[in-house]
Amino acid sequence: MASFSTKTMGSYKSFFTALVIFVISLNLIPRPAAYELSHEVAETQKGSAYAQNLTIVSDANLDECKNLVQNTLNSLPQNQSSALKRISLIGSKMDRRGYGGYGEISLQCSDLPDSEIIGVFTHEIGHVVDDSTNNIFYKISWSDSSRKLRGSNKMDFVTGYAMTDAFEDFAESYTMYILHGNSFRNMADGNEKIKEKYNFIKYNIFNGVEFFGYDKPLDQGARVYDSTRI
């Protein structure tokens, strides 16, 4: 039986082509005053409100992408980035749009709309957060890291991509919680597995804090494939 300890990194075909645009960068998710940063602090990344000793490295001419990343981090409670040590912003096309895990994220900044960059980055933060949590979440739908529990069906997952494995299930649920909180709650009202996942993230990851953002209405009788392309 496979072990839950083997973390897969990255987001396969992930992230946001729609009018979730600038959910965070347009401040549609409320930002606590404690997480506001001056421009100078955000540039140096030292002693910032969102991460200690976080390094952001980037290819040339990616200031807009860097701003999206910083605004996203600023909009989240500090503990969500505490394990994040390095972010690499890439100005060329990658084989995947993002990789995340073990304190590091690589993010494709080219040929993607801003909303999709935000979505990919949020998903990859989910992988980093997942590395520092226990695997109780996995047991809601998985017998091991890649085998779903008998009787599971697509409605037990927030997206089609969440069905890939236990790690993508967490990262997609994490992304939905932040960027599409209303839709996630609607799903939870009609599905006990989804409700368990929502409550796990609410109480174990965000200490009861909930998010709203902008939600494009979703068909609750179906599942989109990718939370970041809603």
N, C-alpha and C positions, 0 to 999 in steps of 0.2 A: 504494500500500500504506500502510495506516495506520501511524503511528509508535507505539512503545512509550512515548514520552516524554509522551504526553497522558494524565494520570492522571485517572480518574474518581473522584469522592469519594462516600462514603456507603455505606450498606448498604441495599439494597432491602428485600425482606421477609426480615429476618434475626432472629434471636436469642431464644433459650432459654426455653422454657416448662416445663421438666421438672426431674427430680431431679438435675440437676447443681448443685442449689441450693447457693449459697454455696460453691462449689468453692474460691474464694479467700478469701472473707470468713470462712469457718469454718476457715480454715487447713488445708484438705485438700491444698493444694499447699504443700510445705514452703517456709518463708520464711527465707532466710539472715539471721543475726543482724545483718549489716552493713546490712540494709535496714529495720530496725525504726526507727520514728519516735516521738518523743514527741508527745503531743497538741498541744502548743504549736507545734512545728515544722510539723506537718501542717496546722494552721490557717493559718499565715502563708504557707506554700509557699516561703519564702525559705531557700536553703541546705539544702533537704531532701535526703535520700539518693537520691530517685528523679528529680529534675529540678531544674535550676538555672533560676530566674526563671520558673517555671511559675505561671500565674495561673488560678485557678478562680473563675468567676463563676456565680451561680445566682439563680434566682427564689427568692422567699420560701418558707420551710418545706420545704426540700429537704435537710435535714441527713442523713437516712438515705441518700439517693442519694449525697450527697457522701462519706459514710463508705464506701459500696461502692466508689466510684471510688478513694478514697485507699487502701483495703485492697488493691484490685487492683494499683495501682501499686506498693505496698510489696512485693507478692509476686513482682514481676518484677525481673530484673537491671536495674541502673541504665541501661545503654545502651539499653534498650527504650523509655525515655521521654526520652532526651537531646534528641530533636528536637521534643518536645512543648512548646509555649509557652502554649497557652490552651485551657481546657476550659470550655464553656458548658453549664450544666445547665438544662434547660427544663422548666417545670412544667405545660405544656399539650401537647396532642397535636400532633405534627409530621407533615408529609407523609411523612417517613421517620423511623424511630426513631433514626437516627444519621447523622451526616456526619463524615467524617474525611479529613484530608490536609493537606499543607503546614503541619504544625505545629499544627493546630487540630482540635478535636473538638467537635461539638454533640451533646448526648445528651438524648433524651426520658426524663424521670424519672416521668411520670405514667402511670397505667393499665397498668403493666407489673409483673410479678412481679420480685422481686430477682434471681432467677437469669437472667432475660432481660436485665435492665439490665447485669449483669456480662458476659453474652455479647455484647451490642451494643457495649459499651465495648471489650471485648477485640478484637473485629473491627475497630473503628475505629482502635485502636492499630496493628493490622496494616497499615492503609492508610498511617498516618504512617510506620511503619518502612519500608514498601515504597518510599516516596518517596526514602529515603536509601540504597537498595540498588541494585545493578545489575540488569539484566533477564535474567540467565542463567536464573533460575527460570522465566520466561515461556516460554523456548524448549523446555521439557520438553513442553509441550502446545499451543503457539500458534505460528502462522506470523506473525501480527502481533497487535495488542492485542485484536482481536475475532474473528479467524478461527482456529479450531482446526486443528491438523495433520491432514492426511489420515489416516484410519484411527483417529482418536481415538474413544473411546466413553465412556459415563457412568462406567464402572468405573475410568477413569483419573483421576477427580476425587473429592475427599473428600465432596462434597455436590452436589446438583443445582444449587444456586446458584453453586457454584464454576465451573460451565460457562458463566456469563454472559459473562465476558471474563477477560483475563489478570490484571487487578487484583483482581477478586473471587476468582479462583482462589487468589491469594496470601493474601488476607485470610481466606478460609475455611480454608485450610490452616494458617495461623498460629493461628487460633482453635482448630482441632482439636488442634494440637500442644500448646497450653497446657491446654485444658479437657478434652480427650478423648484424651490421649496413648496410652492402652492401645489404644483402637479404631483410632487412626491407625497404630500399629505393626502391629496385626493386618491392616489393609488392605495395608500395605506388604509383608507376608509373601506376599501373593498377587498383587501387581501391580507390575511394574517401574517404571511411571510414578509410582505413588504412592510407591514406595521412593525414587526420585530426589528427589521433592518433600520427603519426610520428611528425607532426609539433607541436602538443601540448607538447610532450616531449622535442623536440628540443628547443623550445622557452620558455616554462614555467618551465621546469625542469633543462635544461642544458644551458640556456642562449645563444643558438646558436651553442654550441660546438657539433661536430659530431664525431662519432667513426667508426672505420673500422674493425680492428682485422682480424682474419682469418675466412673465410667463406667457408664451404663446399657448393658446388652448390646445390640450392634447386629447386625443381620443382614448378614453380610459378603458375601452374594450380592446385596445391593441398596444403594442410597444414599438417605439422607434428603435432603430438599431444603435444610434450613437447620441449620447446625451448632449454633446457639444455641437451638434448640427441640427438642433431643433429650431 
